[in-house]
Amino acid sequence: MIHVVLHDARDTVAVAVVEGIEAGTRLTAWIMDEDKTVAVEAAQDIPIGHKVALKDMAVGDTVYKYGVDIGKVVAPIKVGEHAHVHNIRTKRW
């Protein structure tokens, strides 16, 4: 079962495509561009449509989703954690 998707193997977050992801769930992440999967464990509950971190990220790091720079980290994020507005901000403002 695919739980999260990403386009590029260099993406730092993936998007949840199923409901009910709970902390401790071993997630299968599909890398679309390479048609392969990798595994990551959810460290927190991840709502459908939200992002999960694929690597540890420090404040100031760039976040990549679908091969695109989507913002910067404003609070440390550990692999498997929920990545959203509480720890990522756009670089536009």
N, C-alpha and C positions, 0 to 999 in steps of 0.2 A: 504494500500500500504506500502510495506517495502522500506525504504529509505537508511538505513545503516545496516550493519551486524557486529556482533562480535561473537566470539566463547564462551568465558567464561564471566560470570557475573562480574568477577574481572577485566576485561579489562578496561583500562582507555581511550581507543579510539575505534571508530568503523569506518568501511570503507564505503564510499558512493557507492551505487550500482545503482543509477539512475543519469541521467544528470539534470542539471538545478536547483540544490538546491540553493535557495537564502536565504539571511539573513531574519529571521523572520518566516521561514517555520517550522512548527511543524513536527518533524521527528519521524517516527516509527522505532525503532531499534530492530532487531530480534537477540535474544541471542540463537545461534544455539544449544549449548550443553543442554540447558534447554527447548528449543522450547517455549519460551515466548517472549513477547515484552515489551519494555519500551519506554517512550517518552522523547525527548529532543528537545529544540528549537535551530535552527541554528542561531548563533550570527553573522556569516559571510557567504558569499557565499562559498560553498564547491564543488570543481570539482569532477566529477565521478572518483573513484579510490583513492581519497585522504581521509585523516582521519579527523574525527570530535571528539573533546574532550567530554568525557562523565562526567567529573568532573573537578573542578578547580585543577590546578597543579602549583607548585612553582618550581623555578630554583633548579635543583638537583634531583627532583623527578624522579622515574623510570616510563617509559611509557610501558604499556602492551597492546599488540595486539595479538589476537588469542591465549591468554594464555602464551605468550612469552615476555620476556624483550627485547624491540627493541631499547632502548636508554634512554637518559636522557633529561630532560627539560632544555633548555638554555635561555629561556625567558618565563615569566609567561604566562600561558594558562588558559583561563576561559572556563567553560562549554559551549559547542556549538560553540566554535571557531575552525577555520581551524588549524589542527595540521600537520606540515610538516617541511621541512628543515630549515625554518626560526625560529623555536622554539624547535626543537628536533635534537639531534645529537647522533650518535652511541657512545658507550662506548669503542669501539675498539681503537680509537685514542685519 
